Each structure stands twice: as structure tokens, then as C-alpha cells.
Amino acid sequence: MKKLSVLLLIILSISFKSFSQDTTQHIVPNRKNSAAQQNKPYVILISADGFRYDFAKRYNAQNLLRLAKEGVSAPYMMPSYPSVTFPNHYAMVSGLYPSHSGLVNNTYYDRERNDKYSMSNKAKVADSSWYGGAPLWVRAEQQKMLSASFYWVASEAAIQGVRPTYYYIYNEKIDMHNRIAAVVNWLKLPPAQRPHLITFYLPQVDHEAHLNGPESPEAEKAVHFIDSTVNELQKAVKTTGLKNVNFIFVSDHGMTRVDNKNPIGIPAAIDTSKYVISGDGILVELYAKEGADVQSTYTELKKEANGYNVYLKSNVPAHMHYGTADDWHNHIGDILLIPHYPKVFNLWNSKKINPGWHGYDPTVIADMRASFAAWGPAFKKHLVVTPFQNVSVFNLISEILGIKHTDKIDGTNQLANKILVKKHLKNKQ
């Protein structure tokens, strides 16, 4: 029996390792672009995680500055709340605020399941039942337009039974040269097999800015790496000979330096036997168990609050789209604790708290704001537009590619109407 248990553990360990380190390209068979879709433009959506709105200028990212100047840029793009990775990547491709898609945080609790979603749990990330709405690649594939993903939040999940035709399981072992080569190879496929929507995700700035702070030499080096990568990617794409390729460069959020030396501990008023606690240093959510008295806990927390705000789900400021009326999937906590900048919670008694963080309300803390630039034949030239909400990236790409949608979303066509050349505008509002 003991030998059998050991053998089972070895098998499970090997299986988990192979799953988490999968570097192979996955291809869904028997798909083709329809004849009409073969004539559509191409969009490469690039995300540099944590690439704060001012990083390109601050660190003189010459290629990004040049490409943005040639095409369209904005002083910043406004992330959705909370300004963290998974909710905002999904907001851009679904057109839904996190509260409306159900992906309300990198980690959150689902009352009906009595279970937690976590971005670090591969099985949960690949489980489509955690995601509301439909990402752009799902809509494209349903409309007989092929898509490809070199990483993006939720691209590993079969949402509405659909994944991109070409996709990779997230890992950081594939070098950048091979990632760029994969994009070029996709664009060199015959028209019937060639993807028109490609997502391309880059984590380097987020990693370094978290560990060392956004003003660190390491963060600056990561910005230059992204700058070089984007330049190499657009140069490599030119070798395909395709004339109608468009690039959109975004980030999910910004980054700031926090007071990591004096974190806030778990408030004494929280009875951990009566609440499920979820969240991180920038947003703590309390989900009431049976028998919990939410109002009295809220009152006690308000009395002792020092360095943070306390909200009931019913009185969260409306502009955050994170209260009762917006909680379409019942994923938001009954009580929310939000620290005052630059404070953070030490929720799990961590020995080390990184100096770089994000997650604050981007309408209040400018460092949370994201980057946006776009260039290619679909876009006007030498144009700077006013800042906008990131959910409208969904509408922008839909307009370029002619992807149709009928269900309710939060993005609008205002951005597309401002920055696209007329022949790409089909659904003016």
C-alpha cells in the first residue's frame, strides 16, 4: 500500500510538472477562415504587464515612442478597478468591467461553489466556468475568423467551448526569439489557416517593478527589453509581406512604490471563523459565513480603521463599478478593506513584502494608469487622443476586424470612431 501511494505521488508530480511546463503549440484541428474573413485586416494585440503610462518617456523607450508618434497614442489608458492583472486583461478582450465578467480579482471567492479562483492555480485558470462574457477570440472563431494567442488571460480556457485555433499554455521558458518566430509563422500560413487576431503577452516589467520598485534600474532594463521586443516583432512581421497588419500596444495597469516597511495587519474586528478572507495587500474582501453579523463587523471595522477605508458592498463608490449593482456574479465580498496609498495590508503575515504594487483606484492614484499606442493602416497618423476606459479596446478591435456582438458590454465605440480611418468604421455610435 505504501509503495502504491509513493508511486501515485510520483505520477501526479510528473503530470503536474509536464502540465505547468508545457511549451508546445496547441492547434485546434479542422478550422478555417471563411472566404469573407480571409479579406479582413490583422491585429496583433501586445500587452506589457505593469508598463505604467509614463514608462516609455521616463526610460526613453525610443522604439515605442517612435511607433506611438507615427500612429495613435493616449497620455494614459484607464484600467478597470481593481487595477490588477487578470481582471484587466480580461476586461480589454471581453469589453466588461471585472464585476460584470465575474473575474473580479486575481484571487476571489465564489459563494455558490464554496471555492476560490486563483491566477496561480492552473486548473482554475483553464476552467471556463469561472469566466463570464466572451473574449474577442471566442467571438472571432464563432464567426469563422481564426485567432492565435501567445499568452493572454483566459486563452487556455474553452469559454463557450472555444479556444483560439493556435495557443500556448502559459510558461516563461520559451525565449523571445521563438515567440516572435511563432507570430511570423502564423502570418505566413495560407489565407485559410492564417489567424487575423493575435495576442502577445510580456510579463518582464511587472516582474522587475514588483521586486525592485518602478524607479529601479531593473525596471528600466525591463522597459528597454520590451521596447526592443516590440521593435523586433514589428520588423519581423514586415518580412511576411502582409500590408494590412495593425499593432495595438497596451498594459493592464501601472505600478507604484508602497510603504512595505509598515504594512497593516489583519484588523482585530474580523472574526476569521465567521468570514472567508480573500484578496491581497491592496484589496481585502470579507465574505460572510452563516451566522456572521455583517453590519456589526462593519461598524467595528469603521471604528478601528487606520490607514484604510471600510466599505459595505452596498456603499462602494459608484465610479469603481465594484458594488452591489455591478456584482453580476455575486463574487464581490460583503465588506471591503481598501488601504490608503501608499499603505498595504500584510494579509498573510508575509516575511517579505515587495516594494512595487498596483491595485489602487486608478482614478485616484495616477501611478495605476496604463499605456496605450496603436499603429498600422487601420489607424490615423500622428494623433494623440484623450484618455479612455480600457474596456473600449474590445470595441476597437471589433471594428477593425468586423467582429460582431449583440450582448451587453461596457466598452463603447467612441475610441474607435476617433482613431480609425473611415473605411474601418462600420458601427458608428
Rosetta blueprint (number, residue, H / E / L):
1 M L
2 K H
3 K H
4 L H
5 S H
6 V H
7 L H
8 L H
9 L H
10 I H
11 I H
12 L H
13 S H
14 I H
15 S H
16 F H
17 K H
18 S H
19 F H
20 S H
21 Q L
22 D L
23 T L
24 T L
25 Q E
26 H E
27 I E
28 V L
29 P L
30 N L
31 R L
32 K L
33 N L
34 S L
35 A L
36 A L
37 Q H
38 Q H
39 N H
40 K L
41 P L
42 Y E
43 V E
44 I E
45 L E
46 I E
47 S E
48 A E
49 D L
50 G L
51 F L
52 R E
53 Y L
54 D L
55 F H
56 A H
57 K H
58 R H
59 Y L
60 N L
61 A L
62 Q H
63 N H
64 L H
65 L H
66 R H
67 L H
68 A H
69 K H
70 E H
71 G L
72 V E
73 S E
74 A L
75 P L
76 Y L
77 M E
78 M E
79 P L
80 S L
81 Y L
82 P L
83 S L
84 V L
85 T H
86 F H
87 P H
88 N H
89 H H
90 Y H
91 A H
92 M H
93 V H
94 S H
95 G L
96 L L
97 Y L
98 P H
99 S H
100 H H
101 S H
102 G L
103 L L
104 V L
105 N L
106 N L
107 T E
108 Y E
109 Y E
110 D E
111 R L
112 E L
113 R L
114 N L
115 D E
116 K E
117 Y E
118 S E
119 M L
120 S L
121 N L
122 K H
123 A H
124 K H
125 V H
126 A L
127 D L
128 S H
129 S H
130 W H
131 Y L
132 G L
133 G L
134 A L
135 P L
136 L H
137 W H
138 V H
139 R H
140 A H
141 E H
142 Q H
143 Q L
144 K L
145 M L
146 L L
147 S E
148 A E
149 S E
150 F E
151 Y L
152 W L
153 V L
154 A L
155 S L
156 E L
157 A L
158 A L
159 I E
160 Q L
161 G L
162 V E
163 R L
164 P L
165 T L
166 Y E
167 Y E
168 Y E
169 I L
170 Y L
171 N L
172 E L
173 K L
174 I L
175 D L
176 M H
177 H H
178 N H
179 R H
180 I H
181 A H
182 A H
183 V H
184 V H
185 N H
186 W H
187 L H
188 K L
189 L L
190 P L
191 P L
192 A L
193 Q L
194 R L
195 P L
196 H L
197 L E
198 I E
199 T E
200 F E
201 Y E
202 L E
203 P L
204 Q H
205 V H
206 D H
207 H H
208 E H
209 A H
210 H H
211 L H
212 N H
213 G L
214 P L
215 E L
216 S L
217 P H
218 E H
219 A H
220 E H
221 K H
222 A H
223 V H
224 H H
225 F H
226 I H
227 D H
228 S H
229 T H
230 V H
231 N H
232 E H
233 L H
234 Q H
235 K H
236 A H
237 V H
238 K H
239 T L
240 T L
241 G L
242 L L
243 K L
244 N L
245 V E
246 N E
247 F E
248 I E
249 F E
250 V E
251 S L
252 D L
253 H L
254 G L
255 M L
256 T E
257 R E
258 V L
259 D L
260 N L
261 K L
262 N L
263 P L
264 I E
265 G L
266 I L
267 P L
268 A L
269 A L
270 I L
271 D L
272 T L
273 S L
274 K L
275 Y E
276 V E
277 I E
278 S E
279 G E
280 D L
281 G L
282 I L
283 L L
284 V E
285 E E
286 L E
287 Y E
288 A E
289 K L
290 E L
291 G L
292 A L
293 D L
294 V H
295 Q H
296 S H
297 T H
298 Y H
299 T H
300 E H
301 L H
302 K H
303 K H
304 E H
305 A L
306 N L
307 G L
308 Y E
309 N E
310 V E
311 Y E
312 L E
313 K H
314 S H
315 N H
316 V L
317 P L
318 A H
319 H H
320 M H
321 H L
322 Y L
323 G L
324 T H
325 A H
326 D H
327 D L
328 W L
329 H L
330 N L
331 H L
332 I L
333 G L
334 D L
335 I E
336 L E
337 L E
338 I E
339 P E
340 H L
341 Y L
342 P L
343 K L
344 V L
345 F E
346 N L
347 L L
348 W L
349 N L
350 S L
351 K L
352 K L
353 I L
354 N L
355 P L
356 G E
357 W E
358 H L
359 G L
360 Y L
361 D L
362 P L
363 T L
364 V L
365 I L
366 A H
367 D H
368 M H
369 R L
370 A E
371 S L
372 F E
373 A E
374 A E
375 W E
376 G L
377 P L
378 A L
379 F E
380 K L
381 K L
382 H L
383 L E
384 V E
385 V L
386 T L
387 P L
388 F E
389 Q E
390 N L
391 V L
392 S H
393 V H
394 F H
395 N H
396 L H
397 I H
398 S H
399 E H
400 I H
401 L H
402 G L
403 I L
404 K L
405 H L
406 T L
407 D L
408 K L
409 I L
410 D L
411 G L
412 T L
413 N L
414 Q H
415 L H
416 A H
417 N H
418 K H
419 I H
420 L E
421 V L
422 K H
423 K H
424 H H
425 L L
426 K L
427 N L
428 K L
429 Q L
